[in-house]
Amino acid sequence: MFDDRLIRVDMTNLTATAEPYPEAWKLLGGRALSARILLEECDPQCDPLGPDNILVMAPGVMSGTAAPTSGRISIGGKSPLTGGIKEANAGGNPGQDLMKLGYRAVVVKGQPADANKRYALEVRKDSLEVVEADDTKGMWNYALIEHLATKYAETASFISIGPAGEMKLSGASVACTDADQARRPARHAARGGLGAVMGSKGLKFVMIDPEKTPVRRPDDAKPFFAHTKAYTKGFQDSPKANMFKFGTSSIVPVANMLNTFPYKNRTEGQSPDVATLEGARIVESFETRGGGMHNCMTGCVVQCSNIVHDADGNYKTSALEFETLTLLGANCGIASWEDVADLDRLCDEIGLDTIETGAAIAIFMDSGEMEFGDAEGAKRILHEIAEGTELGKAIGNGAVSIGKRQKHARVPVAKGQALPAWDPRPLKATGVTYCSSPMGGDHTAGLIVNPGMPPEQFAQASQESQLINAACDSSGFCQFLQPTMPEIAEFYSVLYGEAVTREQVADIGWQCLLDEWKFNEGAGFTAADDVLPACITDEGIGPDHSLKFDVAADIVAQAKAERFPEREELWTTKATG
Amino acid sequence: MPIVLIPPPYRGPTGGQERIEVAANTVRACIEAVEAAHPGFLPQVFAADGEPHKFVKLFVNGDQSPPEAEVAEGDEVEVLAAIAGG
């Protein structure tokens, strides 16, 4: 039905070729596909920044189709931050454009002989080519895309790294251009330092030009489009869908109420500055400054991404998310959403994960070398990262790195990766995910916002959340669409014109987790790594500082030991992250 | 009696309970009845001015409803908090 192919890029010999995509892998996409390729082809003991690591760019199964909010792309590889397997995904249009051309993944191996050289991969309808790109060396992401927009067709989209990736810093992200006409590099596969892996291969950017290629459609398109139309209408007609129409920044007040809006390097769960950091202030700014909500990728019906303008009405950044407002805002004691917007723009420009970078700056502040709340100081640090100073590199390499430099013990990480906003002390089942997930401290691996959950339910709830999120991140659907596994199965069925069951989708999610755990085992991870640090287990937040992560190790082990028997909740659990 | 459906983020005060039967005849009275049995629940729903937080919406049998809406035997009062990922 689809003439799908896989792109192989050899950065040692600077070649790019296409090969047929295995039929057996047709239901594998995104995260599950990345995990399978890495397990089969990458030595888990390899140097993450050496030639033997593999960088995978894999759109989800539904990417490039007309299915709503389905165009996400996964970036995968061995993480320089965790030392284990990593997947981070992003919106924007590169995933959709690759899939329109029938490319299910880009697999990048090797390393150029000259580390000072920069290259680009050009993907067109009829050609693949690795070209020199020394003229882009050191460019910040926005300037890079403005430059590329003058050089390539207006139908092209881009995947790129900023200076942080070029310097191979462990907090470096991979940027994808969004759906707006300006094609801004505002969508980041941010977690785990995969930008550093891209930088280690000398790959500054990927250009994908689908020209006017239409969306992917099955031979018998009628059932597919009928299902897509009905699902989209159902979503849009639901009053509950409108709850999230102002994006993730609107979560701030309720997260604060639940003690999961970390303040000053997580020494408290609530911030006194919630009123000046909450999303309502951003929404108010739309009235006087412009900006507003938009879809980050073509065909998105959720439209949770905001565009933030400065006081003069000029574009400043997109999207200013809950996680960023927390880690670069409250967690650093910074009280103004406008300062956080500046920091967010700098992170997108330099190509940095806002979670890891915010956590690292907070640790630096907590160590006593900078005052909490020093927004200008935080901005200076980001400039130092771009300049490559010793301090800049220490912070750009993430939370553990700056903790070592400062000899500071309060370093809130899981498997070497900074914890996101969602705190494992009030949300203990989410803490089980941080401990047991192959991804480490990553809420998108399996978020459970249920502070009242009884302990005996933690392991199964975490495993089920990890399953649906792995399945979702393999499908191309955004977690904010909140699909269930039966819904993903229905879309696969109408795309391929054959019955795909919810059980098959669950099996794909489970196999993805097995592949990732196996890779990490090969990399040297043991049960001793499935823990959270003392600042999370011994230091409390909330009323009387009574909330601590006190979940027993055997509960964590249950979440990954074997698959729980299927129960009805598995099919009604929505992807969320 | 009406049944109050507790959303997962708000199950801290209810000790994880998902459905709570209450003797009440308005949405507000339902929330107050849950508060009487599980202190700490009501402030998650209503702000200091007595109105629902702006991130909370209330539904009766699936229809969005104000706090003063009347409820009857068997009605389901659903509290929805705008919180999902980030």
Interface residues (C-beta under 8 A of the other chain):
Chain A: P239 K240 M243 F244 T248 S250 I251 P253 V254 A255 M257 L258 A280 E321 F322 E323 T326 P420 A421 W422 P426 H443 T444 L447 I448 V449 N450 P451 G452 M453 P454 Q457 Q479 F480 Q482 T576 G577
Chain B: P8 P9 Y10 R11 G12 P13 T14 G15 G16 Q17 P43 Q44 H53 K54 F55 K57 F59 Q64 L80 A81 A82 I83 A84 G85 G86
